[in-house]
Amino acid sequence: MNPSGPTWKPSELPPSGGRLRAEDVDALPDSAFAFPNARKEPMTDPSHVRNALARFNQVLGVSDADRDLAFANIRRAAEHFGVVLSETDWHQLKTAKPGHG
């Protein structure tokens, strides 16, 4: 886990029917993302938390430290939005492999 802890904080967005427009994402602070340094996987509601978890292994060009932070952020957002996670560590997530699944 990241020694300084998760950085995720809830962010207010104008209603957009659950879908984030590009301008909405651009306006979000880094603290709204699972991967704040890469600004990947915004988490503004339960659906986006589940999406960040599902796409976790699809985020490329990030370090293991970035993944540690991202998973801590996902856990914090999941707790905030009432999303139940069965995983306790990002290493438990399935790794997507082309042609396998």
N, C-alpha and C positions, 0 to 999 in steps of 0.2 A: 504494500500500500504506500501511497505517497506520504513521505514523512510530515508534510505540512497539512495533510488532509484534503478532503474534497473541496472543490472551488465552486460547485454548482449552486446557483441561487435562483429562485423562481423569478420569472420575468413577465411583465404585463404586456400583452399584445392586443391590438384591436381585433374584434371577432372577424374571422375569415373562413368560417365553416370547417375548421379543423385542418385546413390545408394552409401551409405557410407559403406566402408569396415571396419572391426573391427580395423585394424591398423590406419585408418583415424580417427575414433572416439577416439581411445586411444591417438592420437597425438593432439587432440583439446584441447585448454585451457578451464578451467572451465567457462570462460566468453562466450563460444559458446553454452552453454546449457540453456534451460529454467529453469531447476532445477540444479543450479551449485553445490550445496553442495552434491547432490546425483549423479551428472553427468548423469542426465536423460534428454532425449529429446533434442538432438543436433539440432540447427537451423542454417543451412548453406545455405539455399536457400528457395524460397517461398513454395515449396512442404513440406519441413521439418518444416516450421512454421505452416502450416495447419495441419500437422501430430501431432505436439506438442499440438496444441489446441484440436484435436480430441481425443488424448490419455491422456489429462490432468487428468481426474478422475481415470485413470488406474494406475497412479503412486502411489505406496503404501509406507508407512513408512515415510511420510513427514508431517511436521507440517503445521498449517494454515499460519504461517509466511513464510514457504517455498513456499506455494501456492501463497501467496501475491507477493513474489518476482518473482516466475515463471510467473505469469500472467503479471506483469510489464515487464519482459523480453520478453514475447511473443508479447506484444503490441509494444515494441521498435523494435523488429525484423520485425514484420508485417509492421510497418511504413517504415522501411528501404527497404524492398522488395516489397512494394506496395500491401500488402495483406490487404483486407478490413475485419475488425472485426465488428460484430454487437454487441458483448458483451462488456460491459464496466467494468465488475467485474467478477471474477472467479466463484462467487456464482450463476451466471446466466447460467453456463454450465450444461448440462444435466448430471445427475449422472447415470452411467451405473449400472444396477442391474441385477444379473444373472437371466435368465429366463424371462426377461421383455424387449424384443426388439431385 
